[in-house]
Amino acid sequence: MSHSDSEKDIPIHDEVVNEKNVAQHGHHVDEAHLHQEVIMHGVTADKIAEETLYVDDNRAAELRRELATNKQGGYRPITAEEKKAHYRLNRKFDLYVIPFCAAIYLFNGLDRSNLGNAQTDNFSTDIGVPSSSVNTATSLFFATYVPLQPVMAAFGKKFGQTRFIAIISSLWGILTIAHAFVKTDAQLIAVRLLMGIAESGFYPTVLSYLSLFYPRYDLAFRFAVFYGFFAIAGAFGGLIAYGIFQLHGTLYSWQYLFILEGSVPILLAAICPFILAKDAKTAWFLKPEEREFAEKRMVIDAAANLDATYKISKRDIIEAIKDWRLWVTLCANILASMSSQGFTIFFPVVIKGLGYTGALANLMTVPPYVAGTVVLLCFAYSSDRCKDRTFHILGGLLIVIVGLIITITLPLANTGGRYAGLLILLSGSFISSPLTSAWLSGNTPEPGKRVVVLAINGWGNLSGIIGSELFLAQYGPTYHYPLSVTLGLMVCAFALYGLTHVLLRLTNRWRAKKVANMTVEEMEEENRSDVRVGDKKYTFVYGL
């Protein structure tokens, strides 16, 4: 159904009534019409949601074709006017939402890795504890951080994600400052455990929060920008530490490091409620018509996105725990995160093993992180454009594998070559995590379940525990054994991601056969009923 220019003069509310009749009398609501309504003032998000669930012969044929070809739906602008509105809206979100979340995440990263940097400035010697207790404290951080992620993220969703972000970031800021006044290893461990609790809900909360603003195929690049700040924290952590270690006051240099890096999150938390919008439809920086469009495009992306701000139920949690796809992906993610999580915590130590010392060792850690961030952004942009996740993740893992092989096989004397290997290794390290999150997010249309899925996938941080137990000083300066183990784990991760892809492809094929035998009425009933929800519906196509 198309509208000529003369029809534009019809009062909007009449048009809405006409469309309602059309939908009720069973005429086809085609895609072009839906995309016209998304930018039309006065058409509600509820109505769009209603129309996306509607099935007639044309839609049924389209659904069967999508399942057979593994082509996932989701929102893509088609008219020139709509594309203009879409990109303008994305630019506003990129300006008002992403940088602030990323700034907090930057300090989340700094506050997690500054213990490693403090150690290069004789932290353990100064407080009189063995260096092994720093390793233990680093591992124990994950003992609270990992298991509590789903609990904290689910609570944050119910409580209000923007308020939740403000509270937890101020808490971990205070705890970072507390590091400066630790006297015993018991105190160090206590502070790290509390820090784990405070930081645990942050990452999944922000990912789920961003998925309220961007349609699924605009998401990987945003996740990557956000995640890239964590990588930059790795780079600048070394630089900031180098700068602060030049301070010679009444305190030890590492005490200044903790105090300065703990103060910023507290300041950011104070302004957070004034900057971050609750959701797209109440965003203070959007015009009324932009808010309306922002809500409607998310509803086309997935009908479940309607009123999604606080939406989470007991069923969402159970559905997430029962989802096989999540657990297979999680195993792959834990192994793949080994290179980014476990390795980056001890990266300054490995660089020291190459013969660089003190401040120069901190400085030499910067280029690989910068390379990693640039490569990640290129991969994520391409992943959204090509609407592919698997092959981009596998490509990233391949880079890591090549880098590891170079680092392992070259002799220690060849410092330049080994450093180049580490550079290649870290170039691919950051790719799998944000792309895995975007993949899971796009394949989980139900917002409540999405929070839990992203939080459980956050258990990929378990690799941090493996890392801190693997890169022990006794394996230095070559670190041959830990690097070889990491290589083996990367190969396993590669195989598991491949397996996930095959299983999802088979599920789509099975659903295509199932849907081929369903009538139009049965397909619409499947869309509307809550016997199966979200991605478990036979009409849902898994993105690969």
Secondary structure, 3 states (H helix, E strand, C coil): CCCCHHHHHCCHHHHHHHHHHHHHCCCCCCHHHHHHHHCCCCCCHHHHHHHHHCCCHHHHHHHHHHHHHCCCCCCCCCCHHHHHHHHHHHHHHHHHCHHHHHHHHHHHHHHHHHHHHHHCCCHHHHHCCCCHHHHHHHHHHHHHHCCCHHHHHHHHHHHCHHHHHHHHHHHHHHHHHHHHHCCCHHHHHHHHHHHHHHHHCHHHHHHHHHCCCCCHHHHHHHHHHHHHHHHHHHHHHHHHHHHHCCCCCCCCHHHHHHHHHHHHHHHHHHHHHHHCCCCHHHCCCCCHHHHHHHHHHHHHHCHHHCCCCCCCCHHHHHHHHCCHHHHHHHHHHHHHHHHHHHHHHHHHHHHHHCCCCHHHHHHHCHHHHHHHHHHHHHHHHHHHHHCCCHHHHHHHHHHHHHHHHHHHHCCCCCHHHHHHHHHHHHHHHCCHHHHHHHHHHHCCCCHHHHHHHHHHHHHHHHHHHHHHHHCCHHHCCCCHHHHHHHHHHHHHHHHHHHHHHHHHHHHHHHHHHHHHCCCHHHHHHHHHCCCCCHHHCCCCCCCC
